Amino acid sequence: MGASVGVAVHYGVGFRTEPEGRTGLAHLFEHLVFQGGRDAAPEGYLPRVQRAGGFGDARTRQDVTVYYAAAPASALEMLLALEADRMRSPGISERTLRTQIAVIDEEIRLMVRNRPYGAFPWVLPRVLHSRAENTRDGYGETVDLAAFDVPLCERFFADHYGPGNAVLTLTGAFDPAAAERLVRGHFEALPARPPVAAPDTHEPLPDRERRLTVTDPHAGPPAVAVGYRMPDPVTERADYLAHLVLAALLGQGRQALLRRGPAAAAEVSSLSVGCGLFGLPLDTAGPDLLTLFAVHESEQGAEDVLASLDGTLEALARDEVDAGLLRATTARWAAGALRELGDPGTRAQLLGLREALFGEAELTPALPELVRTGVTGEQVSRAAARLASSHRAVVRFAPAEAAPRGTARAAREKAAA
C-alpha cells in the first residue's frame, strides 16, 4: 500500500451497554452505522474506501464498538470525512434495518446454531457470571432483534454515538499539524450530546464451580471448555499480565504444558488457551475470562483434560516455571504483539481501544516489553495458585448421539440453581 494511514473511532458502547430486553442492539447498530452516513449515499462507506485503495471494518465488543480503516496516506481526509458523516447522521431507514437484521440472523445461524461448538465461548460467561450485562453474547435474541424499529435506533444513536463518547485515533504517514486541522475541520462542528452513563458491571466472584453439558448436534468429537475469572485489568495489572503468560504456557506453542500428562491420554486434537472473551487481552474494563477449549477423542477426555489442568496449575504454584521456558514464552508473546502493531489499521484499533477503556493509549506499544521483561516466574506461580484455588465454569460439549437424554436440560437447571 506504500505510505498509509490508519483511522479508528471507538464509541463507548458495547453489548454490556444494551438496555434490558434489547439484546443484540449494539451489534445491529454497528451493522447499520457501517453502511455510512447520509452524505455517503448512495454508494455507501465501504465502496468509497475500497475505490481509494483501502479497506474498512467494524467490531462490537463488551464495552466498545470500533469502526476502523487503513488506506493510502492521500485518503486521510476522505476517511475523516466519512467518519464525521457517520457521527453526524447515519443513514438508517426501515429497509436498511430489516436488511441488517436478516444479515445478523444469518450470522447467528452460521456462527452459533449450525457451527460445531458454536456456543463457545459465549456459554462460559453465562455459566460463570450472574449479572445479565455480563452474560450477553453480542448477537442477541432473535425475538429482540425482530422488535427493533427506526425510532429505537435513532434514540440509541443519540444516547451513545456523540463526540463526547468517542475516541478518534490516527496512525501512519501523516503530518500531525495538518492532521489536526483536518480533524478539527470535520469534527469540531458536530453537536455535542451527553452520553448515557455506563451500566454497573460489578460481578461478585463465583462462589462455587459451575458445570454444564451442552448437547451439540454439529459436534464431531466431544469437547470441554473451562473459564476462570481474570484479575482486574486496572487495579491488578501485574497479576493480569502474569495470567497472559500463564495462558501462553498452558496452551500455546509446541511446548504447551497441557499437551503433556493426563491430557495426552485424552487424545486432544485441538487445544486453545487464552485471555479475553475474544482472545485479545485488555479489551474490556469489566469482568473477563481466561478460557480453555479442548476437543478430545477419548470418552473420559474431559476429565483427563481437567486433571491435567489441575495438576499443571498445582505444579506451577509449587515450583516456578523453568527460566528458559519462561523466556521463550514471553519472547514469543511479545513478538506476536509487535507484529500486530506493524499494520496501521490494527495499530489504530489497539491504541484507541486502550485509550477508550483505560485512558492509556501508551499501554499498547508498551505491552510487548511489559510481558517480555516484566513478568517473573514468581508472578506466574502466584497466578497459577490463584486459578487453582478459584471457582471456575466447566462446559462439556457432547455430540447429540452421545449425550444421555435430558443431560443438557438437567445440567442447565443445575448451573442456574
Secondary structure, DSSP 8 states (H G I E B T S, - for coil): --SEEEEEEEES--TTSS-TT-TTHHHHHHHHHHT-BGGGTTT-HHHHHHHTT-EEEEEE-SS-EEEEEEEEGGGHHHHHHHHHHHHH-B---HHHHHHHHHHHHHHHIIIIITSTTTTTTTHHHHHH--SGGGS--SS--HHHHHH--HHHHHHHHHHH-SGGGEEEEEEES--HHHHHHHHHHHHTTS----------------SS-EEEEEEETT-SS-EEEEEEE---TTTTHHHHHHHHHHHHHHHSSTT-GGGSTHHHHTTEEEEEEEESTTS-TT--SS--EEEEEEEE-STTHHHHHHHHHHHHHHHHHHS---HHHHHHHHHHHHHHHHHHTTSHHHHHHHHHHHHHHHS-TTHHHHHHHHHHHH--HHHHHHHHHHHHHS--EEEEEEETTTS-TTHHHHHHHHHH-
